[in-house]
Amino acid sequence: MSTVGFGAFEHTTPMFLTGDIVTDVFIGAAALFMLLAIAMFYRAVKGPTTQDRVLAVNVLGTNTVVILALLGAGLGEPSLLDIALVYALLNFLMAVAISKFTVERGGVL
């Protein structure tokens, strides 16, 4: 709690409104998503089927977008949100391209 003012006019600001905890939560959530991305990277490399690998790569791209968005919000960097948006569009195009390539090659995802 932080106190502003003096005497009868003191005003106490709750800790959750100062922004420090919110930033920590965003950065902690980004770290958790990084751990999940490492687990998904294992599935992308060791996936027994093509479907597992395609899904894992798509989830890795989505995790990257979420991590960039959380870091952008937590650190107050709007440029990271722009990068996350562009990366989300590229991730979508990559998923469509892989699906089309797999179908044209004769396999059905």
Biopython code that builds the backbone (N, CA, C, O; Angstrom):
import numpy as np
from Bio.PDB.StructureBuilder import StructureBuilder

atoms = [
    (1, "MET", "N", (0.833, -1.178, 0.000)),
    (1, "MET", "CA", (0.000, 0.000, 0.000)),
    (1, "MET", "C", (0.876, 1.238, 0.000)),
    (1, "MET", "O", (1.845, 1.322, 0.755)),
    (2, "SER", "N", (0.540, 2.189, -0.836)),
    (2, "SER", "CA", (1.256, 3.444, -0.841)),
    (2, "SER", "C", (0.322, 4.539, -0.359)),
    (2, "SER", "O", (-0.874, 4.524, -0.651)),
    (3, "THR", "N", (0.875, 5.485, 0.379)),
    (3, "THR", "CA", (0.082, 6.548, 0.973)),
    (3, "THR", "C", (0.439, 7.865, 0.306)),
    (3, "THR", "O", (1.615, 8.202, 0.169)),
    (4, "VAL", "N", (-0.573, 8.601, -0.103)),
    (4, "VAL", "CA", (-0.384, 9.895, -0.731)),
    (4, "VAL", "C", (-1.097, 10.933, 0.122)),
    (4, "VAL", "O", (-2.220, 10.702, 0.570)),
    (5, "GLY", "N", (-0.459, 12.064, 0.350)),
    (5, "GLY", "CA", (-1.078, 13.138, 1.117)),
    (5, "GLY", "C", (-0.550, 13.163, 2.544)),
    (5, "GLY", "O", (0.441, 12.508, 2.868)),
    (6, "PHE", "N", (-1.229, 13.929, 3.388)),
    (6, "PHE", "CA", (-0.814, 14.034, 4.780)),
    (6, "PHE", "C", (-2.035, 14.283, 5.653)),
    (6, "PHE", "O", (-3.054, 14.803, 5.199)),
    (7, "GLY", "N", (-1.907, 13.899, 6.908)),
    (7, "GLY", "CA", (-2.946, 14.152, 7.909)),
    (7, "GLY", "C", (-4.284, 13.554, 7.537)),
    (7, "GLY", "O", (-4.377, 12.379, 7.183)),
    (8, "ALA", "N", (-5.324, 14.374, 7.620)),
    (8, "ALA", "CA", (-6.686, 13.918, 7.367)),
    (8, "ALA", "C", (-6.940, 13.654, 5.887)),
    (8, "ALA", "O", (-7.930, 13.018, 5.527)),
    (9, "PHE", "N", (-6.053, 14.139, 5.040)),
    (9, "PHE", "CA", (-6.252, 13.999, 3.602)),
    (9, "PHE", "C", (-5.438, 12.864, 3.005)),
    (9, "PHE", "O", (-5.229, 12.817, 1.793)),
    (10, "GLU", "N", (-4.980, 11.956, 3.843)),
    (10, "GLU", "CA", (-4.209, 10.834, 3.328)),
    (10, "GLU", "C", (-5.092, 9.929, 2.484)),
    (10, "GLU", "O", (-6.250, 9.672, 2.813)),
    (11, "HIS", "N", (-4.520, 9.459, 1.400)),
    (11, "HIS", "CA", (-5.240, 8.535, 0.524)),
    (11, "HIS", "C", (-4.345, 7.328, 0.286)),
    (11, "HIS", "O", (-3.204, 7.467, -0.154)),
    (12, "THR", "N", (-4.858, 6.169, 0.572)),
    (12, "THR", "CA", (-4.093, 4.947, 0.400)),
    (12, "THR", "C", (-4.523, 4.260, -0.894)),
    (12, "THR", "O", (-5.699, 3.954, -1.091)),
    (13, "THR", "N", (-3.551, 4.024, -1.769)),
    (13, "THR", "CA", (-3.828, 3.347, -3.031)),
    (13, "THR", "C", (-3.616, 1.855, -2.835)),
    (13, "THR", "O", (-2.551, 1.446, -2.371)),
    (14, "PRO", "N", (-4.607, 1.026, -3.180)),
    (14, "PRO", "CA", (-4.408, -0.420, -3.069)),
    (14, "PRO", "C", (-3.256, -0.889, -3.946)),
    (14, "PRO", "O", (-2.986, -0.300, -4.993)),
    (15, "MET", "N", (-2.580, -1.944, -3.519)),
    (15, "MET", "CA", (-1.394, -2.431, -4.214)),
    (15, "MET", "C", (-1.701, -2.875, -5.638)),
    (15, "MET", "O", (-0.867, -2.718, -6.529)),
    (16, "PHE", "N", (-2.908, -3.435, -5.863)),
    (16, "PHE", "CA", (-3.188, -3.950, -7.192)),
    (16, "PHE", "C", (-3.408, -2.838, -8.219)),
    (16, "PHE", "O", (-3.445, -3.121, -9.416)),
    (17, "LEU", "N", (-3.553, -1.602, -7.794)),
    (17, "LEU", "CA", (-3.727, -0.500, -8.734)),
    (17, "LEU", "C", (-2.418, 0.187, -9.094)),
    (17, "LEU", "O", (-2.412, 1.060, -9.962)),
    (18, "THR", "N", (-1.323, -0.173, -8.467)),
    (18, "THR", "CA", (-0.062, 0.492, -8.761)),
    (18, "THR", "C", (0.587, -0.029, -10.032)),
    (18, "THR", "O", (1.452, 0.648, -10.589)),
    (19, "GLY", "N", (0.205, -1.206, -10.510)),
    (19, "GLY", "CA", (0.735, -1.726, -11.758)),
    (19, "GLY", "C", (1.867, -2.716, -11.595)),
    (19, "GLY", "O", (2.168, -3.444, -12.540)),
    (20, "ASP", "N", (2.499, -2.776, -10.457)),
    (20, "ASP", "CA", (3.623, -3.684, -10.268)),
    (20, "ASP", "C", (3.172, -5.138, -10.279)),
    (20, "ASP", "O", (3.828, -5.981, -10.891)),
    (21, "ILE", "N", (2.088, -5.437, -9.629)),
    (21, "ILE", "CA", (1.603, -6.815, -9.572)),
    (21, "ILE", "C", (1.071, -7.241, -10.943)),
    (21, "ILE", "O", (1.270, -8.380, -11.366)),
    (22, "VAL", "N", (0.401, -6.327, -11.625)),
    (22, "VAL", "CA", (-0.138, -6.643, -12.951)),
    (22, "VAL", "C", (0.997, -6.983, -13.904)),
    (22, "VAL", "O", (0.898, -7.944, -14.667)),
    (23, "THR", "N", (2.059, -6.216, -13.868)),
    (23, "THR", "CA", (3.218, -6.488, -14.711)),
    (23, "THR", "C", (3.817, -7.844, -14.375)),
    (23, "THR", "O", (4.172, -8.608, -15.272)),
    (24, "ASP", "N", (3.931, -8.144, -13.093)),
    (24, "ASP", "CA", (4.470, -9.447, -12.681)),
    (24, "ASP", "C", (3.592, -10.599, -13.149)),
    (24, "ASP", "O", (4.103, -11.646, -13.547)),
    (25, "VAL", "N", (2.286, -10.416, -13.105)),
    (25, "VAL", "CA", (1.377, -11.470, -13.546)),
    (25, "VAL", "C", (1.526, -11.696, -15.045)),
    (25, "VAL", "O", (1.573, -12.842, -15.494)),
    (26, "PHE", "N", (1.603, -10.619, -15.824)),
    (26, "PHE", "CA", (1.776, -10.761, -17.277)),
    (26, "PHE", "C", (3.086, -11.462, -17.611)),
    (26, "PHE", "O", (3.113, -12.354, -18.459)),
    (27, "ILE", "N", (4.160, -11.071, -16.958)),
    (27, "ILE", "CA", (5.456, -11.678, -17.241)),
    (27, "ILE", "C", (5.490, -13.126, -16.753)),
    (27, "ILE", "O", (6.077, -13.986, -17.410)),
    (28, "GLY", "N", (4.867, -13.402, -15.609)),
    (28, "GLY", "CA", (4.782, -14.782, -15.125)),
    (28, "GLY", "C", (3.971, -15.667, -16.058)),
    (28, "GLY", "O", (4.328, -16.822, -16.289)),
    (29, "ALA", "N", (2.882, -15.131, -16.593)),
    (29, "ALA", "CA", (2.074, -15.897, -17.546)),
    (29, "ALA", "C", (2.866, -16.150, -18.828)),
    (29, "ALA", "O", (2.767, -17.227, -19.416)),
    (30, "ALA", "N", (3.648, -15.167, -19.262)),
    (30, "ALA", "CA", (4.484, -15.360, -20.454)),
    (30, "ALA", "C", (5.518, -16.451, -20.206)),
    (30, "ALA", "O", (5.806, -17.249, -21.098)),
    (31, "ALA", "N", (6.077, -16.490, -19.001)),
    (31, "ALA", "CA", (7.051, -17.544, -18.675)),
    (31, "ALA", "C", (6.384, -18.919, -18.668)),
    (31, "ALA", "O", (6.985, -19.903, -19.101)),
    (32, "LEU", "N", (5.154, -18.990, -18.183)),
    (32, "LEU", "CA", (4.420, -20.259, -18.193)),
    (32, "LEU", "C", (4.154, -20.715, -19.627)),
    (32, "LEU", "O", (4.290, -21.898, -19.939)),
    (33, "PHE", "N", (3.779, -19.790, -20.489)),
    (33, "PHE", "CA", (3.556, -20.149, -21.886)),
    (33, "PHE", "C", (4.859, -20.574, -22.571)),
    (33, "PHE", "O", (4.837, -21.394, -23.489)),
    (34, "MET", "N", (5.989, -20.020, -22.127)),
    (34, "MET", "CA", (7.279, -20.464, -22.685)),
    (34, "MET", "C", (7.554, -21.915, -22.307)),
    (34, "MET", "O", (8.048, -22.690, -23.125)),
    (35, "LEU", "N", (7.235, -22.281, -21.073)),
    (35, "LEU", "CA", (7.397, -23.682, -20.669)),
    (35, "LEU", "C", (6.493, -24.603, -21.488)),
    (35, "LEU", "O", (6.908, -25.687, -21.898)),
    (36, "LEU", "N", (5.269, -24.170, -21.720)),
    (36, "LEU", "CA", (4.365, -24.959, -22.545)),
    (36, "LEU", "C", (4.876, -25.069, -23.983)),
    (36, "LEU", "O", (4.698, -26.100, -24.632)),
    (37, "ALA", "N", (5.507, -24.011, -24.475)),
    (37, "ALA", "CA", (6.061, -24.042, -25.835)),
    (37, "ALA", "C", (7.207, -25.046, -25.934)),
    (37, "ALA", "O", (7.367, -25.705, -26.961)),
    (38, "ILE", "N", (7.995, -25.164, -24.882)),
    (38, "ILE", "CA", (9.086, -26.148, -24.884)),
    (38, "ILE", "C", (8.509, -27.560, -24.953)),
    (38, "ILE", "O", (9.025, -28.407, -25.682)),
    (39, "ALA", "N", (7.454, -27.811, -24.206)),
    (39, "ALA", "CA", (6.808, -29.126, -24.254)),
    (39, "ALA", "C", (6.222, -29.388, -25.634)),
    (39, "ALA", "O", (6.288, -30.513, -26.130)),
    (40, "MET", "N", (5.657, -28.375, -26.253)),
    (40, "MET", "CA", (5.077, -28.544, -27.588)),
    (40, "MET", "C", (6.164, -28.708, -28.641)),
    (40, "MET", "O", (5.948, -29.380, -29.649)),
    (41, "PHE", "N", (7.319, -28.111, -28.426)),
    (41, "PHE", "CA", (8.440, -28.293, -29.353)),
    (41, "PHE", "C", (8.872, -29.760, -29.375)),
    (41, "PHE", "O", (9.229, -30.293, -30.426)),
    (42, "TYR", "N", (8.836, -30.396, -28.226)),
    (42, "TYR", "CA", (9.141, -31.825, -28.162)),
    (42, "TYR", "C", (8.166, -32.610, -29.033)),
    (42, "TYR", "O", (8.570, -33.519, -29.758)),
    (43, "ARG", "N", (6.872, -32.256, -28.961)),
    (43, "ARG", "CA", (5.872, -32.948, -29.770)),
    (43, "ARG", "C", (6.096, -32.673, -31.260)),
    (43, "ARG", "O", (5.855, -33.551, -32.088)),
    (44, "ALA", "N", (6.552, -31.474, -31.609)),
    (44, "ALA", "CA", (6.801, -31.148, -33.018)),
    (44, "ALA", "C", (7.959, -31.963, -33.570)),
    (44, "ALA", "O", (7.952, -32.325, -34.747)),
    (45, "VAL", "N", (8.951, -32.258, -32.743)),
    (45, "VAL", "CA", (10.117, -33.024, -33.207)),
    (45, "VAL", "C", (9.828, -34.515, -33.172)),
    (45, "VAL", "O", (10.158, -35.224, -34.122)),
    (46, "LYS", "N", (9.226, -35.003, -32.109)),
    (46, "LYS", "CA", (9.037, -36.436, -31.908)),
    (46, "LYS", "C", (7.660, -36.953, -32.312)),
    (46, "LYS", "O", (7.374, -38.139, -32.149)),
    (47, "GLY", "N", (6.796, -36.066, -32.842)),
    (47, "GLY", "CA", (5.438, -36.492, -33.171)),
    (47, "GLY", "C", (5.421, -37.750, -34.022)),
    (47, "GLY", "O", (6.132, -37.823, -35.024)),
    (48, "PRO", "N", (4.630, -38.735, -33.647)),
    (48, "PRO", "CA", (4.631, -39.977, -34.421)),
    (48, "PRO", "C", (4.000, -39.817, -35.802)),
    (48, "PRO", "O", (4.346, -40.558, -36.722)),
    (49, "THR", "N", (3.083, -38.864, -35.962)),
    (49, "THR", "CA", (2.437, -38.701, -37.259)),
    (49, "THR", "C", (2.594, -37.265, -37.751)),
    (49, "THR", "O", (2.981, -36.370, -37.000)),
    (50, "THR", "N", (2.285, -37.073, -39.025)),
    (50, "THR", "CA", (2.352, -35.737, -39.608)),
    (50, "THR", "C", (1.337, -34.811, -38.956)),
    (50, "THR", "O", (1.605, -33.624, -38.767)),
    (51, "GLN", "N", (0.178, -35.346, -38.616)),
    (51, "GLN", "CA", (-0.849, -34.524, -37.976)),
    (51, "GLN", "C", (-0.347, -33.941, -36.651)),
    (51, "GLN", "O", (-0.587, -32.773, -36.346)),
    (52, "ASP", "N", (0.350, -34.769, -35.874)),
    (52, "ASP", "CA", (0.897, -34.290, -34.601)),
    (52, "ASP", "C", (1.895, -33.166, -34.822)),
    (52, "ASP", "O", (1.905, -32.180, -34.086)),
    (53, "ARG", "N", (2.717, -33.317, -35.819)),
    (53, "ARG", "CA", (3.740, -32.295, -36.092)),
    (53, "ARG", "C", (3.113, -30.991, -36.566)),
    (53, "ARG", "O", (3.513, -29.913, -36.127)),
    (54, "VAL", "N", (2.137, -31.084, -37.456)),
    (54, "VAL", "CA", (1.475, -29.874, -37.963)),
    (54, "VAL", "C", (0.747, -29.154, -36.838)),
    (54, "VAL", "O", (0.843, -27.932, -36.722)),
    (55, "LEU", "N", (0.028, -29.887, -36.018)),
    (55, "LEU", "CA", (-0.666, -29.276, -34.895)),
    (55, "LEU", "C", (0.310, -28.650, -33.901)),
    (55, "LEU", "O", (0.060, -27.561, -33.383)),
    (56, "ALA", "N", (1.419, -29.337, -33.635)),
    (56, "ALA", "CA", (2.407, -28.804, -32.691)),
    (56, "ALA", "C", (3.028, -27.515, -33.206)),
    (56, "ALA", "O", (3.231, -26.576, -32.436)),
    (57, "VAL", "N", (3.331, -27.457, -34.497)),
    (57, "VAL", "CA", (3.906, -26.232, -35.060)),
    (57, "VAL", "C", (2.881, -25.100, -35.005)),
    (57, "VAL", "O", (3.239, -23.956, -34.722)),
    (58, "ASN", "N", (1.619, -25.406, -35.272)),
    (58, "ASN", "CA", (0.576, -24.392, -35.190)),
    (58, "ASN", "C", (0.415, -23.888, -33.753)),
    (58, "ASN", "O", (0.259, -22.687, -33.531)),
    (59, "VAL", "N", (0.452, -24.791, -32.791)),
    (59, "VAL", "CA", (0.343, -24.384, -31.384)),
    (59, "VAL", "C", (1.570, -23.572, -30.959)),
    (59, "VAL", "O", (1.450, -22.630, -30.177)),
    (60, "LEU", "N", (2.739, -23.933, -31.470)),
    (60, "LEU", "CA", (3.945, -23.139, -31.169)),
    (60, "LEU", "C", (3.785, -21.705, -31.680)),
    (60, "LEU", "O", (4.145, -20.751, -30.990)),
    (61, "GLY", "N", (3.248, -21.563, -32.884)),
    (61, "GLY", "CA", (3.021, -20.219, -33.417)),
    (61, "GLY", "C", (2.020, -19.437, -32.587)),
    (61, "GLY", "O", (2.212, -18.248, -32.332)),
    (62, "THR", "N", (0.960, -20.095, -32.167)),
    (62, "THR", "CA", (-0.041, -19.432, -31.332)),
    (62, "THR", "C", (0.545, -19.064, -29.974)),
    (62, "THR", "O", (0.273, -17.983, -29.453)),
    (63, "ASN", "N", (1.349, -19.960, -29.396)),
    (63, "ASN", "CA", (2.022, -19.647, -28.127)),
    (63, "ASN", "C", (2.935, -18.442, -28.280)),
    (63, "ASN", "O", (3.004, -17.598, -27.386)),
    (64, "THR", "N", (3.630, -18.356, -29.391)),
    (64, "THR", "CA", (4.518, -17.216, -29.622)),
    (64, "THR", "C", (3.720, -15.920, -29.670)),
    (64, "THR", "O", (4.152, -14.906, -29.122)),
    (65, "VAL", "N", (2.571, -15.943, -30.314)),
    (65, "VAL", "CA", (1.719, -14.753, -30.369)),
    (65, "VAL", "C", (1.256, -14.362, -28.963)),
    (65, "VAL", "O", (1.278, -13.184, -28.609)),
    (66, "VAL", "N", (0.840, -15.340, -28.170)),
    (66, "VAL", "CA", (0.378, -15.060, -26.809)),
    (66, "VAL", "C", (1.524, -14.509, -25.955)),
    (66, "VAL", "O", (1.332, -13.563, -25.192)),
    (67, "ILE", "N", (2.710, -15.100, -26.085)),
    (67, "ILE", "CA", (3.863, -14.630, -25.310)),
    (67, "ILE", "C", (4.200, -13.187, -25.680)),
    (67, "ILE", "O", (4.430, -12.355, -24.801)),
    (68, "LEU", "N", (4.230, -12.892, -26.977)),
    (68, "LEU", "CA", (4.520, -11.522, -27.407)),
    (68, "LEU", "C", (3.458, -10.543, -26.902)),
    (68, "LEU", "O", (3.790, -9.434, -26.482)),
    (69, "ALA", "N", (2.194, -10.940, -26.940)),
    (69, "ALA", "CA", (1.131, -10.057, -26.465)),
    (69, "ALA", "C", (1.228, -9.821, -24.957)),
    (69, "ALA", "O", (1.056, -8.695, -24.489)),
    (70, "LEU", "N", (1.504, -10.885, -24.199)),
    (70, "LEU", "CA", (1.644, -10.728, -22.745)),
    (70, "LEU", "C", (2.844, -9.849, -22.394)),
    (70, "LEU", "O", (2.754, -8.994, -21.513)),
    (71, "LEU", "N", (3.955, -10.059, -23.075)),
    (71, "LEU", "CA", (5.126, -9.224, -22.806)),
    (71, "LEU", "C", (4.867, -7.775, -23.214)),
    (71, "LEU", "O", (5.292, -6.848, -22.524)),
    (72, "GLY", "N", (4.176, -7.579, -24.327)),
    (72, "GLY", "CA", (3.851, -6.218, -24.751)),
    (72, "GLY", "C", (2.964, -5.504, -23.742)),
    (72, "GLY", "O", (3.173, -4.327, -23.447)),
    (73, "ALA", "N", (1.972, -6.220, -23.213)),
    (73, "ALA", "CA", (1.085, -5.615, -22.216)),
    (73, "ALA", "C", (1.801, -5.426, -20.887)),
    (73, "ALA", "O", (1.628, -4.403, -20.224)),
    (74, "GLY", "N", (2.607, -6.413, -20.495)),
    (74, "GLY", "CA", (3.279, -6.334, -19.199)),
    (74, "GLY", "C", (4.386, -5.300, -19.146)),
    (74, "GLY", "O", (4.574, -4.636, -18.127)),
    (75, "LEU", "N", (5.119, -5.162, -20.241)),
    (75, "LEU", "CA", (6.236, -4.222, -20.272)),
    (75, "LEU", "C", (5.845, -2.846, -20.806)),
    (75, "LEU", "O", (6.647, -1.912, -20.790)),
    (76, "GLY", "N", (4.610, -2.733, -21.276)),
    (76, "GLY", "CA", (4.164, -1.448, -21.809)),
    (76, "GLY", "C", (4.802, -1.112, -23.146)),
    (76, "GLY", "O", (5.058, 0.056, -23.437)),
    (77, "GLU", "N", (5.059, -2.116, -23.954)),
    (77, "GLU", "CA", (5.670, -1.926, -25.277)),
    (77, "GLU", "C", (4.630, -2.223, -26.352)),
    (77, "GLU", "O", (4.422, -3.392, -26.679)),
    (78, "PRO", "N", (3.974, -1.218, -26.909)),
    (78, "PRO", "CA", (2.955, -1.477, -27.925)),
    (78, "PRO", "C", (3.526, -2.083, -29.204)),
    (78, "PRO", "O", (2.793, -2.714, -29.966)),
    (79, "SER", "N", (4.808, -1.903, -29.445)),
    (79, "SER", "CA", (5.395, -2.475, -30.655)),
    (79, "SER", "C", (5.373, -4.006, -30.618)),
    (79, "SER", "O", (5.288, -4.645, -31.667)),
    (80, "LEU", "N", (5.449, -4.594, -29.432)),
    (80, "LEU", "CA", (5.364, -6.052, -29.330)),
    (80, "LEU", "C", (3.975, -6.558, -29.717)),
    (80, "LEU", "O", (3.838, -7.667, -30.234)),
    (81, "LEU", "N", (2.955, -5.755, -29.469)),
    (81, "LEU", "CA", (1.605, -6.142, -29.884)),
    (81, "LEU", "C", (1.481, -6.114, -31.402)),
    (81, "LEU", "O", (0.803, -6.960, -31.984)),
    (82, "ASP", "N", (2.126, -5.152, -32.044)),
    (82, "ASP", "CA", (2.132, -5.114, -33.505)),
    (82, "ASP", "C", (2.845, -6.331, -34.078)),
    (82, "ASP", "O", (2.380, -6.935, -35.045)),
    (83, "ILE", "N", (3.966, -6.683, -33.483)),
    (83, "ILE", "CA", (4.711, -7.857, -33.937)),
    (83, "ILE", "C", (3.880, -9.117, -33.739)),
    (83, "ILE", "O", (3.892, -10.006, -34.591)),
    (84, "ALA", "N", (3.155, -9.203, -32.621)),
    (84, "ALA", "CA", (2.303, -10.366, -32.354)),
    (84, "ALA", "C", (1.200, -10.478, -33.409)),
    (84, "ALA", "O", (0.875, -11.580, -33.851)),
    (85, "LEU", "N", (0.634, -9.360, -33.807)),
    (85, "LEU", "CA", (-0.421, -9.376, -34.821)),
    (85, "LEU", "C", (0.116, -9.866, -36.163)),
    (85, "LEU", "O", (-0.518, -10.695, -36.816)),
    (86, "VAL", "N", (1.267, -9.367, -36.580)),
    (86, "VAL", "CA", (1.872, -9.806, -37.839)),
    (86, "VAL", "C", (2.232, -11.289, -37.760)),
    (86, "VAL", "O", (2.026, -12.030, -38.721)),
    (87, "TYR", "N", (2.763, -11.716, -36.627)),
    (87, "TYR", "CA", (3.135, -13.126, -36.465)),
    (87, "TYR", "C", (1.899, -14.025, -36.497)),
    (87, "TYR", "O", (1.967, -15.146, -37.003)),
    (88, "ALA", "N", (0.768, -13.549, -35.963)),
    (88, "ALA", "CA", (-0.468, -14.332, -36.007)),
    (88, "ALA", "C", (-0.928, -14.520, -37.446)),
    (88, "ALA", "O", (-1.381, -15.604, -37.814)),
    (89, "LEU", "N", (-0.817, -13.480, -38.262)),
    (89, "LEU", "CA", (-1.187, -13.603, -39.667)),
    (89, "LEU", "C", (-0.261, -14.571, -40.395)),
    (89, "LEU", "O", (-0.717, -15.381, -41.203)),
    (90, "LEU", "N", (1.029, -14.490, -40.115)),
    (90, "LEU", "CA", (1.975, -15.416, -40.737)),
    (90, "LEU", "C", (1.727, -16.851, -40.280)),
    (90, "LEU", "O", (1.865, -17.787, -41.069)),
    (91, "ASN", "N", (1.368, -17.024, -39.031)),
    (91, "ASN", "CA", (1.071, -18.357, -38.507)),
    (91, "ASN", "C", (-0.144, -18.957, -39.217)),
    (91, "ASN", "O", (-0.159, -20.148, -39.529)),
    (92, "PHE", "N", (-1.144, -18.143, -39.465)),
    (92, "PHE", "CA", (-2.328, -18.619, -40.186)),
    (92, "PHE", "C", (-1.968, -19.021, -41.613)),
    (92, "PHE", "O", (-2.376, -20.080, -42.089)),
    (93, "LEU", "N", (-1.206, -18.172, -42.287)),
    (93, "LEU", "CA", (-0.806, -18.497, -43.660)),
    (93, "LEU", "C", (0.045, -19.759, -43.705)),
    (93, "LEU", "O", (-0.080, -20.558, -44.634)),
    (94, "MET", "N", (0.900, -19.945, -42.722)),
    (94, "MET", "CA", (1.730, -21.150, -42.662)),
    (94, "MET", "C", (0.866, -22.396, -42.478)),
    (94, "MET", "O", (1.128, -23.426, -43.098)),
    (95, "ALA", "N", (-0.145, -22.311, -41.645)),
    (95, "ALA", "CA", (-1.022, -23.461, -41.422)),
    (95, "ALA", "C", (-1.773, -23.814, -42.702)),
    (95, "ALA", "O", (-1.915, -24.992, -43.030)),
    (96, "VAL", "N", (-2.252, -22.813, -43.423)),
    (96, "VAL", "CA", (-2.951, -23.065, -44.678)),
    (96, "VAL", "C", (-2.002, -23.673, -45.698)),
    (96, "VAL", "O", (-2.370, -24.616, -46.398)),
    (97, "ALA", "N", (-0.782, -23.145, -45.792)),
    (97, "ALA", "CA", (0.186, -23.655, -46.765)),
    (97, "ALA", "C", (0.572, -25.101, -46.464)),
    (97, "ALA", "O", (0.659, -25.918, -47.381)),
    (98, "ILE", "N", (0.802, -25.424, -45.210)),
    (98, "ILE", "CA", (1.164, -26.806, -44.851)),
    (98, "ILE", "C", (0.009, -27.743, -45.148)),
    (98, "ILE", "O", (0.220, -28.848, -45.650)),
    (99, "SER", "N", (-1.213, -27.317, -44.843)),
    (99, "SER", "CA", (-2.370, -28.161, -45.123)),
    (99, "SER", "C", (-2.525, -28.408, -46.620)),
    (99, "SER", "O", (-2.777, -29.536, -47.043)),
    (100, "LYS", "N", (-2.375, -27.359, -47.415)),
    (100, "LYS", "CA", (-2.495, -27.502, -48.867)),
    (100, "LYS", "C", (-1.397, -28.400, -49.417)),
    (100, "LYS", "O", (-1.661, -29.250, -50.268)),
    (101, "PHE", "N", (-0.177, -28.223, -48.943)),
    (101, "PHE", "CA", (0.935, -29.043, -49.407)),
    (101, "PHE", "C", (0.712, -30.515, -49.061)),
    (101, "PHE", "O", (0.981, -31.395, -49.879)),
    (102, "THR", "N", (0.231, -30.776, -47.872)),
    (102, "THR", "CA", (0.007, -32.154, -47.434)),
    (102, "THR", "C", (-1.084, -32.824, -48.254)),
    (102, "THR", "O", (-0.953, -33.990, -48.624)),
    (103, "VAL", "N", (-2.167, -32.094, -48.543)),
    (103, "VAL", "CA", (-3.261, -32.654, -49.327)),
    (103, "VAL", "C", (-2.810, -32.896, -50.771)),
    (103, "VAL", "O", (-3.130, -33.934, -51.349)),
    (104, "GLU", "N", (-2.069, -31.948, -51.359)),
    (104, "GLU", "CA", (-1.601, -32.105, -52.734)),
    (104, "GLU", "C", (-0.601, -33.254, -52.872)),
    (104, "GLU", "O", (-0.507, -33.882, -53.927)),
    (105, "ARG", "N", (0.130, -33.518, -51.820)),
    (105, "ARG", "CA", (1.131, -34.580, -51.856)),
    (105, "ARG", "C", (0.487, -35.959, -51.806)),
    (105, "ARG", "O", (1.150, -36.965, -52.059)),
    (106, "GLY", "N", (-0.779, -36.008, -51.488)),
    (106, "GLY", "CA", (-1.471, -37.289, -51.486)),
    (106, "GLY", "C", (-1.911, -37.730, -50.116)),
    (106, "GLY", "O", (-2.689, -38.676, -49.993)),
    (107, "GLY", "N", (-1.442, -37.081, -49.103)),
    (107, "GLY", "CA", (-1.858, -37.448, -47.761)),
    (107, "GLY", "C", (-2.990, -36.566, -47.307)),
    (107, "GLY", "O", (-3.138, -35.439, -47.780)),
    (108, "VAL", "N", (-3.765, -37.057, -46.422)),
    (108, "VAL", "CA", (-4.812, -36.223, -45.833)),
    (108, "VAL", "C", (-4.361, -35.941, -44.416)),
    (108, "VAL", "O", (-4.449, -36.789, -43.529)),
    (109, "LEU", "N", (-3.877, -34.731, -44.230)),
    (109, "LEU", "CA", (-3.350, -34.328, -42.922)),
    (109, "LEU", "C", (-3.398, -35.487, -42.008)),
    (109, "LEU", "O", (-3.002, -35.376, -40.848)),
]
sb = StructureBuilder()
sb.init_structure("model")
sb.init_model(0)
sb.init_chain("A")
sb.init_seg("    ")
for serial, (resi, resn, name, xyz) in enumerate(atoms, 1):
    if name == "N":
        sb.init_residue(resn, " ", resi, " ")
    sb.init_atom(name, np.array(xyz, "f"), 0.0, 1.0, " ", f" {name:<3s}", serial, name[0])
structure = sb.get_structure()
